[in-house]
Each structure stands twice: as structure tokens, then as C-alpha cells.
Amino acid sequence: MELVRAILVNFVVPLAGLKVLLSLRERMFERQIERPPVVPLFIIFATYGGLLVVVLTILFLRWSGMASVGVFYLVLVAPIAMTVLAVMLFRQRRLSPYHFGSFIASGIYPCVVVPSVVLYRMLYP
């Protein structure tokens, strides 16, 4: 049973996210969106997908070294990367709903994660 959960969490969830990203990419190209934000969306999907995988690992699996690497990225690297994305996408946010959604998704992450980590460190020193 644990093997099935591990396959679902570590393979099926990321593949489903990749499938959604590729379908979103195709939809942007079909609608001829000017300068579609494919690379920013990949980073956004990877970040939020990594957060989902870590949460599912906490809920259904045993902690592992790979989960620690994921948390390292989500806490230390992702807030900086998402802030840079938000700044880059700010100027393009009016090009399409895809650009605006990418801007919002990249801007929300550091505003939620950084205070959460600070609060956690204050409550559990």
C-alpha cells in the first residue's frame, strides 16, 4: 500500500501537473497569445507542485531526504525566484489573462510562505 501511495505522490501528481501545463501551453498558442509566459508558468507549476508533493508526503508517506531538498527549495529558493518572476511579469500583466494569472500566482507565494516560516520559527524555536 505504501508503494502505491509513493507512486501516486511522487510520479502521478507531477505528471498530472506537467500534463496541465502542456495543455495550458497549447491553449495559449491556439489563442495566439502575445509572448506567452511558458517559462514563468513552468517555474510556477514546479513551485506549487513541489509544495503539493511535500504536503502529500507529510500526510501519507515517511519523510525522506528528497522531501528535505524540496523544502529547502520551497523555503529558501522559491520565494526569491517567485519574487523575481512577479517583478518581471508586472509589466506584462495586461497582455492576457494568462500573464495576469502568472503575475498573481508568482506574487502570492512569497507573501504567504515567508510569513508562514517566520511564524513557525517564532512558535517552535
SERORO-347718 format. One record per residue: residue number from 1; residue in three letters; chain; x, z, y of N, C-alpha, C in turn. Coordinates in Angstrom, 1 decimal. Last residue first. Layout:
N
ATOM   lumba   tinu   loro     n.xx     n.zz     n.yy    ca.xx    ca.zz    ca.yy     c.xx     c.zz     c.yy
ATOM     NUM    ala      A        X        Z        Y        X        Z        Y        X        Z        Y
...
END
This chain:
125
ATOM   lumba   tinu   loro     n.xx     n.zz     n.yy    ca.xx    ca.zz    ca.yy     c.xx     c.zz     c.yy
ATOM     125    pro      A     10.6     18.3     27.4     12.1     18.2     27.8     13.0     18.3     26.6
ATOM     124    tyr      A      7.7     17.3     27.7      8.5     17.5     26.5     10.0     17.4     26.7
ATOM     123    leu      A      6.9     16.8     30.3      6.1     17.7     29.4      6.8     18.1     28.2
ATOM     122    met      A      8.8     15.1     31.4      8.5     16.4     32.1      7.8     17.4     31.1
ATOM     121    arg      A      8.8     13.0     29.6     10.0     13.8     29.7      9.8     15.1     30.4
ATOM     120    tyr      A      6.2     12.1     30.1      6.6     12.6     28.8      7.8     13.4     28.9
ATOM     119    leu      A      6.5     11.3     32.8      5.6     12.3     32.5      5.9     12.9     31.1
ATOM     118    val      A      8.3      9.2     32.4      8.7     10.3     33.3      7.8     11.5     32.9
ATOM     117    val      A      6.8      7.5     30.8      8.1      8.0     30.3      8.5      9.2     31.1
ATOM     116    ser      A      4.7      6.9     32.6      4.4      7.5     31.3      5.7      8.1     30.7
ATOM     115    pro      A      5.9      5.6     34.8      5.3      6.9     35.0      5.0      7.6     33.6
ATOM     114    val      A      6.8      3.3     33.2      7.8      4.2     33.9      7.1      5.5     34.2
ATOM     113    val      A      4.4      2.1     32.3      5.4      2.6     31.4      6.3      3.6     32.0
ATOM     112    val      A      2.9      1.2     34.5      2.3      2.1     33.5      3.4      2.8     32.7
ATOM     111    cys      A      4.4     -0.4     36.1      3.6      0.6     36.7      3.0      1.6     35.8
ATOM     110    pro      A      5.5     -2.2     34.3      6.4     -1.2     34.8      5.6     -0.1     35.5
ATOM     109    tyr      A      2.9     -3.7     33.7      3.7     -3.0     32.7      4.7     -1.9     33.3
ATOM     108    ile      A      1.8     -5.0     35.9      1.2     -3.8     35.4      2.1     -3.0     34.5
ATOM     107    gly      A      3.3     -7.3     36.3      3.3     -6.3     37.3      2.8     -5.0     36.8
ATOM     106    ser      A      2.7     -9.0     34.2      4.1     -8.5     34.3      4.2     -7.4     35.4
ATOM     105    ala      A     -0.1     -9.3     34.5      0.4     -8.7     33.3      1.9     -8.2     33.4
ATOM     104    ile      A     -0.1    -10.6     37.1     -0.8     -9.3     36.9     -0.2     -8.6     35.6
ATOM     103    phe      A      1.3    -13.0     36.5      1.7    -12.1     37.5      1.2    -10.7     37.3
ATOM     102    ser      A     -0.4    -14.1     34.5      1.0    -13.7     34.2      1.6    -12.8     35.2
ATOM     101    gly      A     -2.7    -14.5     36.0     -2.7    -13.6     34.9     -1.3    -13.2     34.5
ATOM     100    phe      A     -1.7    -16.5     37.8     -2.1    -15.2     38.3     -2.2    -14.1     37.2
ATOM      99    his      A     -1.0    -18.5     36.0      0.0    -17.9     36.8     -0.4    -16.6     37.4
ATOM      98    tyr      A     -3.6    -19.0     35.0     -2.5    -18.7     34.1     -1.4    -18.0     34.9
ATOM      97    pro      A     -5.0    -19.9     37.2     -5.4    -18.6     36.7     -4.3    -18.1     35.7
ATOM      96    ser      A     -2.6    -21.3     39.5     -3.6    -21.4     38.5     -3.9    -20.0     38.0
ATOM      95    leu      A     -1.2    -20.9     41.9     -1.2    -22.2     41.3     -2.3    -22.4     40.3
ATOM      94    arg      A     -1.0    -18.3     43.0     -2.1    -19.1     43.4     -2.2    -20.5     42.7
ATOM      93    arg      A      1.5    -17.3     42.1      0.2    -16.7     41.6     -1.0    -17.5     41.9
ATOM      92    gln      A      4.0    -17.9     42.9      3.3    -18.9     42.1      1.9    -18.4     41.7
ATOM      91    arg      A      5.1    -15.6     44.0      4.9    -16.8     44.9      4.1    -17.9     44.2
ATOM      90    phe      A      5.1    -13.9     41.8      4.3    -13.6     43.0      4.1    -14.8     43.9
ATOM      89    leu      A      6.9    -14.5     39.8      5.5    -15.1     39.7      4.7    -14.8     41.0
ATOM      88    met      A      9.1    -13.0     40.6      9.2    -14.5     40.5      7.8    -15.1     40.5
ATOM      87    val      A      8.1    -10.4     40.5      8.6    -10.9     41.7      8.7    -12.4     41.7
ATOM      86    ala      A      7.5    -10.3     37.7      6.4    -10.2     38.7      6.8    -10.7     40.1
ATOM      85    leu      A     10.0    -10.6     36.6      9.0    -11.6     36.4      7.9    -11.5     37.4
ATOM      84    val      A     11.2     -8.2     37.5     11.8     -9.5     37.9     10.7    -10.6     37.7
ATOM      83    thr      A      9.5     -6.5     36.0      9.5     -6.4     37.5     10.1     -7.7     38.0
ATOM      82    met      A     10.2     -7.2     33.4      8.8     -7.4     33.9      8.7     -7.3     35.4
ATOM      81    ala      A     12.9     -6.3     33.3     12.5     -7.7     33.1     11.1     -8.0     33.6
ATOM      80    ile      A     12.5     -3.5     33.8     13.3     -4.3     34.7     12.9     -5.8     34.6
ATOM      79    pro      A     10.9     -2.8     31.6     10.4     -2.6     32.9     11.2     -3.4     34.0
ATOM      78    ala      A     12.6     -3.7     29.3     11.4     -4.4     29.7     10.8     -4.0     31.1
ATOM      77    val      A     14.8     -1.8     29.1     15.0     -3.2     29.5     13.7     -3.9     30.0
ATOM      76    leu      A     13.8      0.8     28.5     14.9      0.6     29.4     15.0     -0.9     29.9
ATOM      75    val      A     11.5      0.7     26.9     11.6      1.7     27.9     12.7      1.4     28.9
ATOM      74    leu      A     11.7     -1.5     25.2     10.4     -1.3     25.9     10.6     -0.3     27.1
ATOM      73    tyr      A     14.2     -1.2     24.0     13.9     -2.4     24.9     12.7     -2.1     25.7
ATOM      72    phe      A     13.8      1.3     22.7     14.9      1.1     23.7     14.6     -0.1     24.6
ATOM      71    val      A     11.8      0.5     20.9     11.5      1.5     22.0     12.6      1.4     23.1
ATOM      70    gly      A     13.3     -1.2     19.3     12.1     -1.7     20.0     11.8     -0.8     21.2
ATOM      69    val      A     15.1      0.6     18.2     15.6     -0.6     19.0     14.5     -1.1     19.9
ATOM      68    ser      A     13.3      2.2     16.7     14.1      2.7     17.8     14.7      1.7     18.8
ATOM      67    ala      A     12.4      0.3     14.9     11.5      0.9     15.8     12.2      1.5     17.0
ATOM      66    met      A     14.8      0.0     13.5     14.3     -1.1     14.3     13.2     -0.7     15.3
ATOM      65    gly      A     15.0      2.5     12.2     16.0      2.1     13.2     15.5      0.9     14.1
ATOM      64    ser      A     11.7      3.9     11.9     12.9      3.2     11.4     13.8      2.9     12.6
ATOM      63    trp      A      9.0      5.9     10.8      9.9      5.5     11.9     11.1      4.9     11.3
ATOM      62    arg      A      6.5      4.6      8.6      7.5      5.6      8.9      8.4      5.0     10.0
ATOM      61    leu      A      3.2      3.6      9.7      4.4      3.4      9.0      5.4      4.6      9.3
ATOM      60    phe      A      0.9      3.9     11.4      0.7      3.5     10.0      2.0      3.5      9.1
ATOM      59    leu      A      1.5      4.8     14.0      0.2      5.1     13.4      0.3      4.9     11.9
ATOM      58    ile      A      4.0      3.7     14.6      3.8      5.2     14.8      2.5      5.6     14.0
ATOM      57    thr      A      3.5      1.0     14.3      4.5      1.7     13.4      4.3      3.2     13.5
ATOM      56    leu      A      1.7      0.6     16.3      1.2      0.5     14.9      2.2      1.1     14.0
ATOM      55    val      A      3.4      0.9     18.5      2.3      1.8     18.3      1.7      1.8     16.9
ATOM      54    val      A      5.2     -1.2     18.0      5.7      0.2     18.0      4.5      1.2     17.8
ATOM      53    val      A      3.5     -3.4     18.2      4.2     -3.1     16.9      4.7     -1.7     16.9
ATOM      52    leu      A      2.8     -3.1     20.9      1.7     -3.0     19.9      2.4     -2.7     18.5
ATOM      51    leu      A      5.3     -3.6     22.1      4.6     -2.3     22.3      3.5     -2.1     21.3
ATOM      50    gly      A      5.7     -6.2     21.3      6.6     -5.2     20.9      6.0     -3.8     21.0
ATOM      49    gly      A      3.6     -7.4     22.8      3.6     -7.4     21.3      4.5     -6.4     20.7
ATOM      48    tyr      A      4.5     -7.0     25.4      3.3     -6.3     24.9      3.1     -6.4     23.4
ATOM      47    thr      A      6.9     -8.6     25.1      6.9     -7.2     25.5      5.7     -6.5     25.1
ATOM      46    ala      A      6.1    -11.1     24.2      7.1    -10.4     23.4      7.1     -8.9     23.8
ATOM      45    phe      A      4.4    -11.8     26.3      3.8    -11.7     24.9      4.8    -10.9     24.1
ATOM      44    ile      A      6.3    -12.0     28.4      5.2    -11.0     28.5      4.6    -10.8     27.1
ATOM      43    ile      A      8.0    -14.0     27.4      8.5    -12.7     27.7      7.4    -11.6     27.7
ATOM      42    phe      A      6.1    -16.1     27.4      6.8    -15.7     26.2      7.3    -14.3     26.3
ATOM      41    leu      A      5.4    -16.3     30.1      4.4    -15.8     29.1      5.0    -15.4     27.8
ATOM      40    pro      A      7.8    -17.2     31.2      7.3    -15.9     31.5      6.3    -15.4     30.5
ATOM      39    val      A      7.8    -19.8     29.8      8.8    -18.8     29.5      8.4    -17.4     30.0
ATOM      38    val      A      5.4    -21.0     30.9      5.6    -20.8     29.4      6.6    -19.7     29.1
ATOM      37    pro      A      3.6    -21.5     33.3      4.6    -20.3     33.1      4.8    -20.0     31.6
ATOM      36    pro      A      3.7    -24.9     34.3      3.1    -23.8     33.5      4.1    -22.7     33.2
ATOM      35    arg      A      3.7    -26.7     36.8      4.7    -25.8     36.4      4.1    -24.6     35.5
ATOM      34    glu      A      0.2    -27.2     36.9      1.5    -27.5     37.6      2.5    -26.4     37.2
ATOM      33    ile      A     -1.6    -28.1     34.0     -1.3    -27.0     35.0      0.1    -27.3     35.6
ATOM      32    gln      A     -3.2    -29.8     32.4     -2.1    -30.3     33.3     -1.9    -29.3     34.5
ATOM      31    arg      A     -4.7    -29.1     30.3     -5.3    -29.0     31.7     -4.3    -29.4     32.8
ATOM      30    glu      A     -2.8    -29.3     28.3     -4.1    -30.2     28.3     -4.7    -30.2     29.7
ATOM      29    phe      A     -1.0    -27.3     29.0     -0.6    -28.7     29.0     -1.8    -29.7     29.0
ATOM      28    met      A     -2.6    -25.1     28.5     -2.1    -25.3     29.9     -1.6    -26.8     30.0
ATOM      27    arg      A     -3.1    -25.4     25.8     -4.2    -25.4     26.7     -3.7    -25.7     28.2
ATOM      26    glu      A     -0.6    -25.0     24.8     -1.2    -26.3     24.6     -2.4    -26.4     25.6
ATOM      25    arg      A     -0.2    -22.3     25.5      0.7    -23.3     26.0      0.0    -24.7     25.9
ATOM      24    leu      A     -2.2    -21.1     23.9     -2.3    -21.0     25.3     -1.4    -22.0     26.0
ATOM      23    ser      A     -1.1    -21.7     21.4     -2.4    -22.3     21.8     -2.6    -22.2     23.3
ATOM      22    leu      A      1.2    -20.1     21.6      1.3    -21.6     21.4      0.0    -22.3     21.8
ATOM      21    leu      A      0.1    -17.5     21.8      1.0    -18.1     22.8      1.0    -19.6     22.8
ATOM      20    val      A     -1.2    -17.3     19.3     -2.0    -17.3     20.5     -1.2    -17.9     21.7
ATOM      19    lys      A      1.1    -17.4     17.6      0.0    -18.5     17.5     -0.8    -18.5     18.8
ATOM      18    leu      A      2.4    -15.1     18.4      3.0    -16.4     18.6      2.0    -17.5     18.5
ATOM      17    gly      A      0.5    -13.2     17.5      0.8    -13.3     18.9      1.5    -14.7     19.2
ATOM      16    ala      A      0.7    -13.7     14.7     -0.6    -13.9     15.4     -0.4    -14.0     16.9
ATOM      15    leu      A      3.3    -12.9     14.3      2.9    -14.3     14.1      1.6    -14.6     14.7
ATOM      14    pro      A      3.2    -10.1     14.8      4.0    -11.0     15.7      3.6    -12.5     15.5
ATOM      13    val      A      1.2     -9.4     12.7      1.0     -9.2     14.1      1.8    -10.1     15.0
ATOM      12    val      A      2.6    -10.2     10.4      1.4    -10.8     10.7      1.1    -10.6     12.2
ATOM      11    phe      A      5.0     -8.6     10.4      5.1    -10.0     10.3      3.8    -10.7     10.8
ATOM      10    asn      A      4.7     -5.8     10.8      6.0     -6.5     11.2      6.0     -8.0     11.1
ATOM       9    val      A      2.1     -5.2      9.9      2.6     -4.7     11.2      3.8     -5.6     11.7
ATOM       8    leu      A      1.8     -6.4      7.4      0.9     -6.7      8.4      1.4     -6.3      9.8
ATOM       7    ile      A      4.1     -5.3      6.0      4.0     -6.8      6.2      3.0     -7.1      7.3
ATOM       6    ala      A      3.4     -2.6      6.1      4.6     -3.1      6.7      4.6     -4.6      7.0
ATOM       5    arg      A      1.0     -2.7      4.5      1.0     -2.2      6.0      2.2     -2.7      6.7
ATOM       4    val      A      2.1     -3.5      2.1      1.1     -4.3      2.8      1.0     -4.0      4.2
ATOM       3    leu      A      3.8     -1.3      1.6      4.4     -2.6      1.7      3.4     -3.6      2.4
ATOM       2    glu      A      2.0      0.8      1.2      2.8      0.8      2.4      3.5     -0.6      2.6
ATOM       1    met      A      0.8      0.0     -1.2      0.0      0.0      0.0      0.9      0.0      1.3
END
